[in-house]
Amino acid sequence: MGPMVSVRFWVYGRVQGVGFRYAAAEEAKRLGLGGWCANHPERGDLVLGEVEGPPEAVAAFLKWLERGPRLARVERVEREAVPPRHFSGFEIRRGL
């Protein structure tokens, strides 16, 4: 297995109630990535999570986050590198 990168992300905009988490999970699975995402419990304009995998696939996922699913309106995406956690898949979390 090649190098892995792990990134925590925050997606701001119209991202709750538009299927964002489900579409993100599908995209992550399509790219073979691990991690998670969740709606922020107090902010209706924020989805956050972590993603990890090969650098090219993570870069493609982060680029996808800038668009999101059809009904989303992404205002900005923030990201930071974090230590790998070796996720066994990509899950949608209900809370933080």
Biopython code that builds the backbone (N, CA, C, O; Angstrom):
import numpy as np
from Bio.PDB.StructureBuilder import StructureBuilder

atoms = [
    (1, "MET", "N", (0.846, -1.183, 0.000)),
    (1, "MET", "CA", (0.000, 0.000, 0.000)),
    (1, "MET", "C", (0.886, 1.240, 0.000)),
    (1, "MET", "O", (1.873, 1.299, 0.734)),
    (2, "GLY", "N", (0.542, 2.227, -0.816)),
    (2, "GLY", "CA", (1.339, 3.445, -0.952)),
    (2, "GLY", "C", (1.095, 4.421, 0.183)),
    (2, "GLY", "O", (0.497, 4.076, 1.202)),
    (3, "PRO", "N", (1.565, 5.639, -0.007)),
    (3, "PRO", "CA", (1.401, 6.654, 1.036)),
    (3, "PRO", "C", (-0.074, 6.994, 1.249)),
    (3, "PRO", "O", (-0.883, 6.952, 0.322)),
    (4, "MET", "N", (-0.395, 7.328, 2.492)),
    (4, "MET", "CA", (-1.766, 7.704, 2.844)),
    (4, "MET", "C", (-1.736, 9.118, 3.402)),
    (4, "MET", "O", (-0.789, 9.505, 4.086)),
    (5, "VAL", "N", (-2.764, 9.873, 3.111)),
    (5, "VAL", "CA", (-2.944, 11.173, 3.741)),
    (5, "VAL", "C", (-4.289, 11.169, 4.446)),
    (5, "VAL", "O", (-5.210, 10.455, 4.049)),
    (6, "SER", "N", (-4.392, 11.968, 5.486)),
    (6, "SER", "CA", (-5.627, 12.078, 6.253)),
    (6, "SER", "C", (-5.922, 13.559, 6.465)),
    (6, "SER", "O", (-5.052, 14.323, 6.884)),
    (7, "VAL", "N", (-7.157, 13.953, 6.174)),
    (7, "VAL", "CA", (-7.542, 15.360, 6.211)),
    (7, "VAL", "C", (-8.861, 15.510, 6.954)),
    (7, "VAL", "O", (-9.815, 14.779, 6.692)),
    (8, "ARG", "N", (-8.911, 16.461, 7.882)),
    (8, "ARG", "CA", (-10.175, 16.870, 8.510)),
    (8, "ARG", "C", (-10.740, 18.000, 7.662)),
    (8, "ARG", "O", (-9.997, 18.872, 7.211)),
    (9, "PHE", "N", (-12.061, 17.988, 7.442)),
    (9, "PHE", "CA", (-12.660, 19.030, 6.597)),
    (9, "PHE", "C", (-13.926, 19.605, 7.226)),
    (9, "PHE", "O", (-14.624, 18.952, 8.002)),
    (10, "TRP", "N", (-14.188, 20.859, 6.854)),
    (10, "TRP", "CA", (-15.388, 21.587, 7.250)),
    (10, "TRP", "C", (-15.971, 22.179, 5.983)),
    (10, "TRP", "O", (-15.277, 22.890, 5.256)),
    (11, "VAL", "N", (-17.244, 21.896, 5.705)),
    (11, "VAL", "CA", (-17.899, 22.405, 4.499)),
    (11, "VAL", "C", (-19.033, 23.328, 4.941)),
    (11, "VAL", "O", (-19.949, 22.910, 5.649)),
    (12, "TYR", "N", (-18.957, 24.596, 4.512)),
    (12, "TYR", "CA", (-19.933, 25.612, 4.903)),
    (12, "TYR", "C", (-20.838, 25.955, 3.730)),
    (12, "TYR", "O", (-20.407, 25.936, 2.577)),
    (13, "GLY", "N", (-22.093, 26.268, 4.028)),
    (13, "GLY", "CA", (-23.056, 26.680, 3.011)),
    (13, "GLY", "C", (-24.380, 25.989, 3.224)),
    (13, "GLY", "O", (-24.725, 25.618, 4.346)),
    (14, "ARG", "N", (-25.133, 25.814, 2.133)),
    (14, "ARG", "CA", (-26.386, 25.054, 2.225)),
    (14, "ARG", "C", (-26.008, 23.595, 2.053)),
    (14, "ARG", "O", (-26.014, 23.059, 0.944)),
    (15, "VAL", "N", (-25.676, 22.955, 3.182)),
    (15, "VAL", "CA", (-25.126, 21.601, 3.135)),
    (15, "VAL", "C", (-25.880, 20.628, 4.043)),
    (15, "VAL", "O", (-25.542, 19.445, 4.095)),
    (16, "GLN", "N", (-26.881, 21.105, 4.746)),
    (16, "GLN", "CA", (-27.724, 20.194, 5.525)),
    (16, "GLN", "C", (-29.105, 20.162, 4.887)),
    (16, "GLN", "O", (-29.606, 21.175, 4.398)),
    (17, "GLY", "N", (-29.711, 18.974, 4.900)),
    (17, "GLY", "CA", (-31.038, 18.814, 4.308)),
    (17, "GLY", "C", (-31.007, 18.675, 2.795)),
    (17, "GLY", "O", (-32.053, 18.752, 2.150)),
    (18, "VAL", "N", (-29.825, 18.471, 2.214)),
    (18, "VAL", "CA", (-29.715, 18.337, 0.757)),
    (18, "VAL", "C", (-29.034, 17.023, 0.359)),
    (18, "VAL", "O", (-28.627, 16.852, -0.790)),
    (19, "GLY", "N", (-28.915, 16.100, 1.314)),
    (19, "GLY", "CA", (-28.288, 14.811, 1.032)),
    (19, "GLY", "C", (-26.776, 14.866, 0.945)),
    (19, "GLY", "O", (-26.152, 13.982, 0.358)),
    (20, "PHE", "N", (-26.179, 15.907, 1.528)),
    (20, "PHE", "CA", (-24.730, 16.101, 1.398)),
    (20, "PHE", "C", (-23.943, 14.931, 1.978)),
    (20, "PHE", "O", (-23.042, 14.407, 1.324)),
    (21, "ARG", "N", (-24.277, 14.516, 3.203)),
    (21, "ARG", "CA", (-23.513, 13.439, 3.840)),
    (21, "ARG", "C", (-23.597, 12.147, 3.041)),
    (21, "ARG", "O", (-22.605, 11.431, 2.899)),
    (22, "TYR", "N", (-24.789, 11.848, 2.517)),
    (22, "TYR", "CA", (-24.974, 10.601, 1.772)),
    (22, "TYR", "C", (-24.203, 10.643, 0.452)),
    (22, "TYR", "O", (-23.582, 9.656, 0.058)),
    (23, "ALA", "N", (-24.246, 11.780, -0.221)),
    (23, "ALA", "CA", (-23.511, 11.915, -1.476)),
    (23, "ALA", "C", (-22.005, 11.873, -1.214)),
    (23, "ALA", "O", (-21.257, 11.285, -1.996)),
    (24, "ALA", "N", (-21.556, 12.492, -0.121)),
    (24, "ALA", "CA", (-20.129, 12.467, 0.222)),
    (24, "ALA", "C", (-19.674, 11.039, 0.505)),
    (24, "ALA", "O", (-18.589, 10.635, 0.089)),
    (25, "ALA", "N", (-20.500, 10.281, 1.209)),
    (25, "ALA", "CA", (-20.152, 8.891, 1.506)),
    (25, "ALA", "C", (-20.061, 8.077, 0.213)),
    (25, "ALA", "O", (-19.160, 7.252, 0.067)),
    (26, "GLU", "N", (-20.977, 8.301, -0.715)),
    (26, "GLU", "CA", (-20.932, 7.582, -1.997)),
    (26, "GLU", "C", (-19.664, 7.936, -2.766)),
    (26, "GLU", "O", (-19.010, 7.061, -3.332)),
    (27, "GLU", "N", (-19.319, 9.227, -2.783)),
    (27, "GLU", "CA", (-18.119, 9.662, -3.498)),
    (27, "GLU", "C", (-16.867, 9.070, -2.848)),
    (27, "GLU", "O", (-15.965, 8.610, -3.547)),
    (28, "ALA", "N", (-16.809, 9.080, -1.522)),
    (28, "ALA", "CA", (-15.653, 8.511, -0.821)),
    (28, "ALA", "C", (-15.523, 7.019, -1.129)),
    (28, "ALA", "O", (-14.422, 6.525, -1.371)),
    (29, "LYS", "N", (-16.635, 6.313, -1.120)),
    (29, "LYS", "CA", (-16.599, 4.875, -1.414)),
    (29, "LYS", "C", (-16.168, 4.636, -2.859)),
    (29, "LYS", "O", (-15.403, 3.712, -3.137)),
    (30, "ARG", "N", (-16.657, 5.468, -3.773)),
    (30, "ARG", "CA", (-16.281, 5.337, -5.184)),
    (30, "ARG", "C", (-14.772, 5.509, -5.351)),
    (30, "ARG", "O", (-14.151, 4.841, -6.178)),
    (31, "LEU", "N", (-14.191, 6.407, -4.562)),
    (31, "LEU", "CA", (-12.757, 6.687, -4.641)),
    (31, "LEU", "C", (-11.918, 5.745, -3.765)),
    (31, "LEU", "O", (-10.689, 5.813, -3.779)),
    (32, "GLY", "N", (-12.585, 4.867, -3.002)),
    (32, "GLY", "CA", (-11.870, 3.918, -2.155)),
    (32, "GLY", "C", (-11.281, 4.536, -0.895)),
    (32, "GLY", "O", (-10.242, 4.091, -0.409)),
    (33, "LEU", "N", (-11.946, 5.565, -0.365)),
    (33, "LEU", "CA", (-11.439, 6.294, 0.799)),
    (33, "LEU", "C", (-12.137, 5.878, 2.085)),
    (33, "LEU", "O", (-13.261, 5.377, 2.059)),
    (34, "GLY", "N", (-11.466, 6.090, 3.204)),
    (34, "GLY", "CA", (-12.053, 5.868, 4.514)),
    (34, "GLY", "C", (-12.327, 7.201, 5.196)),
    (34, "GLY", "O", (-11.835, 8.245, 4.768)),
    (35, "GLY", "N", (-13.120, 7.148, 6.263)),
    (35, "GLY", "CA", (-13.383, 8.361, 7.037)),
    (35, "GLY", "C", (-14.810, 8.431, 7.514)),
    (35, "GLY", "O", (-15.476, 7.412, 7.696)),
    (36, "TRP", "N", (-15.270, 9.650, 7.714)),
    (36, "TRP", "CA", (-16.624, 9.881, 8.217)),
    (36, "TRP", "C", (-17.039, 11.309, 7.911)),
    (36, "TRP", "O", (-16.199, 12.155, 7.601)),
    (37, "CYS", "N", (-18.351, 11.578, 7.999)),
    (37, "CYS", "CA", (-18.854, 12.947, 7.951)),
    (37, "CYS", "C", (-20.111, 13.023, 8.798)),
    (37, "CYS", "O", (-20.787, 12.021, 9.033)),
    (38, "ALA", "N", (-20.410, 14.236, 9.250)),
    (38, "ALA", "CA", (-21.561, 14.469, 10.128)),
    (38, "ALA", "C", (-22.053, 15.896, 9.953)),
    (38, "ALA", "O", (-21.285, 16.793, 9.606)),
    (39, "ASN", "N", (-23.345, 16.096, 10.198)),
    (39, "ASN", "CA", (-23.871, 17.452, 10.322)),
    (39, "ASN", "C", (-23.395, 18.019, 11.646)),
    (39, "ASN", "O", (-23.318, 17.302, 12.643)),
    (40, "HIS", "N", (-23.076, 19.312, 11.658)),
    (40, "HIS", "CA", (-22.772, 19.949, 12.939)),
    (40, "HIS", "C", (-24.081, 20.060, 13.707)),
    (40, "HIS", "O", (-25.085, 20.486, 13.136)),
    (41, "PRO", "N", (-24.102, 19.688, 14.992)),
    (41, "PRO", "CA", (-25.366, 19.658, 15.733)),
    (41, "PRO", "C", (-25.957, 21.037, 16.012)),
    (41, "PRO", "O", (-27.162, 21.141, 16.241)),
    (42, "GLU", "N", (-25.156, 22.089, 16.002)),
    (42, "GLU", "CA", (-25.660, 23.420, 16.344)),
    (42, "GLU", "C", (-25.640, 24.394, 15.186)),
    (42, "GLU", "O", (-26.260, 25.455, 15.265)),
    (43, "ARG", "N", (-24.944, 24.061, 14.115)),
    (43, "ARG", "CA", (-24.844, 24.950, 12.957)),
    (43, "ARG", "C", (-25.462, 24.263, 11.750)),
    (43, "ARG", "O", (-24.963, 23.234, 11.295)),
    (44, "GLY", "N", (-26.533, 24.821, 11.236)),
    (44, "GLY", "CA", (-27.207, 24.238, 10.086)),
    (44, "GLY", "C", (-26.483, 24.445, 8.772)),
    (44, "GLY", "O", (-26.906, 23.933, 7.735)),
    (45, "ASP", "N", (-25.385, 25.199, 8.812)),
    (45, "ASP", "CA", (-24.644, 25.493, 7.576)),
    (45, "ASP", "C", (-23.289, 24.800, 7.535)),
    (45, "ASP", "O", (-22.378, 25.256, 6.844)),
    (46, "LEU", "N", (-23.150, 23.685, 8.281)),
    (46, "LEU", "CA", (-21.829, 23.080, 8.392)),
    (46, "LEU", "C", (-21.900, 21.554, 8.435)),
    (46, "LEU", "O", (-22.622, 20.970, 9.242)),
    (47, "VAL", "N", (-21.130, 20.926, 7.543)),
    (47, "VAL", "CA", (-20.873, 19.488, 7.580)),
    (47, "VAL", "C", (-19.378, 19.336, 7.797)),
    (47, "VAL", "O", (-18.583, 20.062, 7.201)),
    (48, "LEU", "N", (-18.992, 18.395, 8.649)),
    (48, "LEU", "CA", (-17.576, 18.191, 8.909)),
    (48, "LEU", "C", (-17.256, 16.714, 8.903)),
    (48, "LEU", "O", (-18.148, 15.868, 8.968)),
    (49, "GLY", "N", (-15.971, 16.412, 8.824)),
    (49, "GLY", "CA", (-15.565, 15.022, 8.822)),
    (49, "GLY", "C", (-14.081, 14.860, 8.590)),
    (49, "GLY", "O", (-13.308, 15.816, 8.646)),
    (50, "GLU", "N", (-13.707, 13.621, 8.328)),
    (50, "GLU", "CA", (-12.325, 13.282, 8.015)),
    (50, "GLU", "C", (-12.338, 12.308, 6.848)),
    (50, "GLU", "O", (-13.273, 11.527, 6.672)),
    (51, "VAL", "N", (-11.276, 12.377, 6.060)),
    (51, "VAL", "CA", (-11.138, 11.472, 4.925)),
    (51, "VAL", "C", (-9.672, 11.069, 4.833)),
    (51, "VAL", "O", (-8.777, 11.874, 5.089)),
    (52, "GLU", "N", (-9.439, 9.812, 4.463)),
    (52, "GLU", "CA", (-8.052, 9.381, 4.296)),
    (52, "GLU", "C", (-7.933, 8.337, 3.199)),
    (52, "GLU", "O", (-8.860, 7.582, 2.906)),
    (53, "GLY", "N", (-6.744, 8.333, 2.607)),
    (53, "GLY", "CA", (-6.468, 7.402, 1.532)),
    (53, "GLY", "C", (-5.293, 7.894, 0.721)),
    (53, "GLY", "O", (-4.541, 8.754, 1.181)),
    (54, "PRO", "N", (-5.119, 7.363, -0.485)),
    (54, "PRO", "CA", (-4.030, 7.807, -1.355)),
    (54, "PRO", "C", (-4.175, 9.296, -1.672)),
    (54, "PRO", "O", (-5.294, 9.782, -1.835)),
    (55, "PRO", "N", (-3.069, 10.021, -1.761)),
    (55, "PRO", "CA", (-3.137, 11.481, -1.954)),
    (55, "PRO", "C", (-3.996, 11.924, -3.130)),
    (55, "PRO", "O", (-4.741, 12.897, -3.013)),
    (56, "GLU", "N", (-3.906, 11.223, -4.271)),
    (56, "GLU", "CA", (-4.672, 11.648, -5.451)),
    (56, "GLU", "C", (-6.170, 11.491, -5.214)),
    (56, "GLU", "O", (-6.957, 12.344, -5.622)),
    (57, "ALA", "N", (-6.562, 10.413, -4.562)),
    (57, "ALA", "CA", (-7.987, 10.173, -4.303)),
    (57, "ALA", "C", (-8.520, 11.169, -3.274)),
    (57, "ALA", "O", (-9.642, 11.657, -3.411)),
    (58, "VAL", "N", (-7.731, 11.474, -2.252)),
    (58, "VAL", "CA", (-8.154, 12.470, -1.256)),
    (58, "VAL", "C", (-8.297, 13.828, -1.927)),
    (58, "VAL", "O", (-9.255, 14.551, -1.652)),
    (59, "ALA", "N", (-7.367, 14.187, -2.796)),
    (59, "ALA", "CA", (-7.455, 15.463, -3.516)),
    (59, "ALA", "C", (-8.726, 15.521, -4.361)),
    (59, "ALA", "O", (-9.389, 16.558, -4.413)),
    (60, "ALA", "N", (-9.071, 14.415, -5.024)),
    (60, "ALA", "CA", (-10.294, 14.370, -5.832)),
    (60, "ALA", "C", (-11.528, 14.537, -4.942)),
    (60, "ALA", "O", (-12.467, 15.238, -5.319)),
    (61, "PHE", "N", (-11.537, 13.904, -3.770)),
    (61, "PHE", "CA", (-12.664, 14.033, -2.844)),
    (61, "PHE", "C", (-12.794, 15.468, -2.355)),
    (61, "PHE", "O", (-13.898, 16.012, -2.319)),
    (62, "LEU", "N", (-11.677, 16.089, -1.980)),
    (62, "LEU", "CA", (-11.724, 17.470, -1.495)),
    (62, "LEU", "C", (-12.226, 18.412, -2.588)),
    (62, "LEU", "O", (-12.936, 19.375, -2.297)),
    (63, "LYS", "N", (-11.869, 18.144, -3.824)),
    (63, "LYS", "CA", (-12.379, 18.952, -4.943)),
    (63, "LYS", "C", (-13.884, 18.739, -5.086)),
    (63, "LYS", "O", (-14.624, 19.687, -5.345)),
    (64, "TRP", "N", (-14.338, 17.492, -4.919)),
    (64, "TRP", "CA", (-15.776, 17.211, -4.980)),
    (64, "TRP", "C", (-16.518, 17.985, -3.888)),
    (64, "TRP", "O", (-17.614, 18.492, -4.126)),
    (65, "LEU", "N", (-15.923, 18.080, -2.686)),
    (65, "LEU", "CA", (-16.577, 18.793, -1.587)),
    (65, "LEU", "C", (-16.879, 20.246, -1.946)),
    (65, "LEU", "O", (-17.838, 20.823, -1.434)),
    (66, "GLU", "N", (-16.079, 20.831, -2.808)),
    (66, "GLU", "CA", (-16.295, 22.228, -3.193)),
    (66, "GLU", "C", (-17.580, 22.404, -3.995)),
    (66, "GLU", "O", (-18.117, 23.510, -4.061)),
    (67, "ARG", "N", (-18.077, 21.331, -4.604)),
    (67, "ARG", "CA", (-19.344, 21.367, -5.346)),
    (67, "ARG", "C", (-20.462, 20.729, -4.542)),
    (67, "ARG", "O", (-21.524, 21.320, -4.347)),
    (68, "GLY", "N", (-20.204, 19.500, -4.074)),
    (68, "GLY", "CA", (-21.217, 18.741, -3.351)),
    (68, "GLY", "C", (-22.303, 18.246, -4.281)),
    (68, "GLY", "O", (-22.177, 18.343, -5.502)),
    (69, "PRO", "N", (-23.375, 17.714, -3.704)),
    (69, "PRO", "CA", (-24.489, 17.219, -4.529)),
    (69, "PRO", "C", (-25.248, 18.385, -5.164)),
    (69, "PRO", "O", (-25.017, 19.551, -4.841)),
    (70, "ARG", "N", (-26.138, 18.045, -6.054)),
    (70, "ARG", "CA", (-26.836, 19.035, -6.889)),
    (70, "ARG", "C", (-27.519, 20.147, -6.091)),
    (70, "ARG", "O", (-27.423, 21.314, -6.470)),
    (71, "LEU", "N", (-28.198, 19.815, -5.007)),
    (71, "LEU", "CA", (-28.965, 20.829, -4.274)),
    (71, "LEU", "C", (-28.133, 21.639, -3.281)),
    (71, "LEU", "O", (-28.618, 22.620, -2.719)),
    (72, "ALA", "N", (-26.899, 21.237, -3.068)),
    (72, "ALA", "CA", (-26.039, 21.961, -2.115)),
    (72, "ALA", "C", (-25.546, 23.264, -2.733)),
    (72, "ALA", "O", (-25.450, 23.397, -3.953)),
    (73, "ARG", "N", (-25.238, 24.216, -1.865)),
    (73, "ARG", "CA", (-24.581, 25.457, -2.270)),
    (73, "ARG", "C", (-23.391, 25.646, -1.335)),
    (73, "ARG", "O", (-23.530, 26.195, -0.242)),
    (74, "VAL", "N", (-22.239, 25.192, -1.767)),
    (74, "VAL", "CA", (-21.048, 25.247, -0.920)),
    (74, "VAL", "C", (-20.452, 26.644, -0.988)),
    (74, "VAL", "O", (-20.170, 27.165, -2.067)),
    (75, "GLU", "N", (-20.265, 27.247, 0.197)),
    (75, "GLU", "CA", (-19.647, 28.574, 0.268)),
    (75, "GLU", "C", (-18.134, 28.469, 0.405)),
    (75, "GLU", "O", (-17.393, 29.202, -0.250)),
    (76, "ARG", "N", (-17.683, 27.562, 1.253)),
    (76, "ARG", "CA", (-16.239, 27.361, 1.395)),
    (76, "ARG", "C", (-15.959, 26.019, 2.048)),
    (76, "ARG", "O", (-16.811, 25.450, 2.731)),
    (77, "VAL", "N", (-14.739, 25.521, 1.823)),
    (77, "VAL", "CA", (-14.266, 24.285, 2.430)),
    (77, "VAL", "C", (-12.960, 24.597, 3.136)),
    (77, "VAL", "O", (-12.027, 25.130, 2.535)),
    (78, "GLU", "N", (-12.900, 24.260, 4.413)),
    (78, "GLU", "CA", (-11.649, 24.385, 5.163)),
    (78, "GLU", "C", (-11.112, 22.989, 5.401)),
    (78, "GLU", "O", (-11.877, 22.030, 5.496)),
    (79, "ARG", "N", (-9.788, 22.875, 5.498)),
    (79, "ARG", "CA", (-9.180, 21.546, 5.674)),
    (79, "ARG", "C", (-7.900, 21.671, 6.470)),
    (79, "ARG", "O", (-7.250, 22.717, 6.474)),
    (80, "GLU", "N", (-7.544, 20.577, 7.151)),
    (80, "GLU", "CA", (-6.247, 20.502, 7.818)),
    (80, "GLU", "C", (-5.794, 19.053, 7.844)),
    (80, "GLU", "O", (-6.604, 18.133, 7.960)),
    (81, "ALA", "N", (-4.494, 18.867, 7.734)),
    (81, "ALA", "CA", (-3.932, 17.521, 7.808)),
    (81, "ALA", "C", (-4.019, 17.018, 9.242)),
    (81, "ALA", "O", (-3.782, 17.772, 10.186)),
    (82, "VAL", "N", (-4.355, 15.758, 9.402)),
    (82, "VAL", "CA", (-4.423, 15.123, 10.721)),
    (82, "VAL", "C", (-3.709, 13.773, 10.628)),
    (82, "VAL", "O", (-3.500, 13.259, 9.529)),
    (83, "PRO", "N", (-3.333, 13.195, 11.777)),
    (83, "PRO", "CA", (-2.692, 11.871, 11.738)),
    (83, "PRO", "C", (-3.654, 10.820, 11.189)),
    (83, "PRO", "O", (-4.848, 10.874, 11.481)),
    (84, "PRO", "N", (-3.162, 9.869, 10.404)),
    (84, "PRO", "CA", (-4.026, 8.801, 9.885)),
    (84, "PRO", "C", (-4.660, 7.997, 11.028)),
    (84, "PRO", "O", (-4.031, 7.741, 12.056)),
    (85, "ARG", "N", (-5.912, 7.612, 10.818)),
    (85, "ARG", "CA", (-6.625, 6.835, 11.829)),
    (85, "ARG", "C", (-6.952, 5.423, 11.316)),
    (85, "ARG", "O", (-7.483, 4.594, 12.055)),
    (86, "HIS", "N", (-6.634, 5.169, 10.065)),
    (86, "HIS", "CA", (-6.820, 3.832, 9.475)),
    (86, "HIS", "C", (-8.280, 3.376, 9.547)),
    (86, "HIS", "O", (-8.588, 2.312, 10.084)),
    (87, "PHE", "N", (-9.162, 4.197, 8.999)),
    (87, "PHE", "CA", (-10.586, 3.866, 8.944)),
    (87, "PHE", "C", (-10.803, 2.639, 8.073)),
    (87, "PHE", "O", (-10.064, 2.412, 7.114)),
    (88, "SER", "N", (-11.815, 1.850, 8.406)),
    (88, "SER", "CA", (-12.104, 0.644, 7.622)),
    (88, "SER", "C", (-13.217, 0.881, 6.603)),
    (88, "SER", "O", (-13.664, -0.066, 5.956)),
    (89, "GLY", "N", (-13.659, 2.091, 6.454)),
    (89, "GLY", "CA", (-14.702, 2.444, 5.497)),
    (89, "GLY", "C", (-15.057, 3.896, 5.716)),
    (89, "GLY", "O", (-14.388, 4.592, 6.479)),
    (90, "PHE", "N", (-16.115, 4.367, 5.046)),
    (90, "PHE", "CA", (-16.569, 5.750, 5.215)),
    (90, "PHE", "C", (-17.970, 5.708, 5.791)),
    (90, "PHE", "O", (-18.859, 5.075, 5.220)),
    (91, "GLU", "N", (-18.176, 6.377, 6.918)),
    (91, "GLU", "CA", (-19.481, 6.302, 7.570)),
    (91, "GLU", "C", (-20.080, 7.684, 7.767)),
    (91, "GLU", "O", (-19.384, 8.696, 7.854)),
    (92, "ILE", "N", (-21.401, 7.678, 7.833)),
    (92, "ILE", "CA", (-22.161, 8.886, 8.164)),
    (92, "ILE", "C", (-22.443, 8.824, 9.654)),
    (92, "ILE", "O", (-23.042, 7.871, 10.152)),
    (93, "ARG", "N", (-22.002, 9.853, 10.351)),
    (93, "ARG", "CA", (-22.232, 9.900, 11.800)),
    (93, "ARG", "C", (-23.416, 10.812, 12.101)),
    (93, "ARG", "O", (-23.655, 11.807, 11.417)),
    (94, "ARG", "N", (-24.136, 10.443, 13.134)),
    (94, "ARG", "CA", (-25.308, 11.230, 13.542)),
    (94, "ARG", "C", (-24.933, 12.429, 14.405)),
    (94, "ARG", "O", (-25.642, 13.435, 14.439)),
    (95, "GLY", "N", (-23.811, 12.306, 15.097)),
    (95, "GLY", "CA", (-23.379, 13.404, 15.961)),
    (95, "GLY", "C", (-21.872, 13.450, 15.994)),
    (95, "GLY", "O", (-21.196, 12.674, 15.320)),
    (96, "LEU", "N", (-21.362, 14.353, 16.771)),
    (96, "LEU", "CA", (-19.899, 14.505, 16.836)),
    (96, "LEU", "C", (-19.313, 13.638, 17.934)),
    (96, "LEU", "O", (-18.099, 13.636, 18.137)),
]
sb = StructureBuilder()
sb.init_structure("model")
sb.init_model(0)
sb.init_chain("A")
sb.init_seg("    ")
for serial, (resi, resn, name, xyz) in enumerate(atoms, 1):
    if name == "N":
        sb.init_residue(resn, " ", resi, " ")
    sb.init_atom(name, np.array(xyz, "f"), 0.0, 1.0, " ", f" {name:<3s}", serial, name[0])
structure = sb.get_structure()
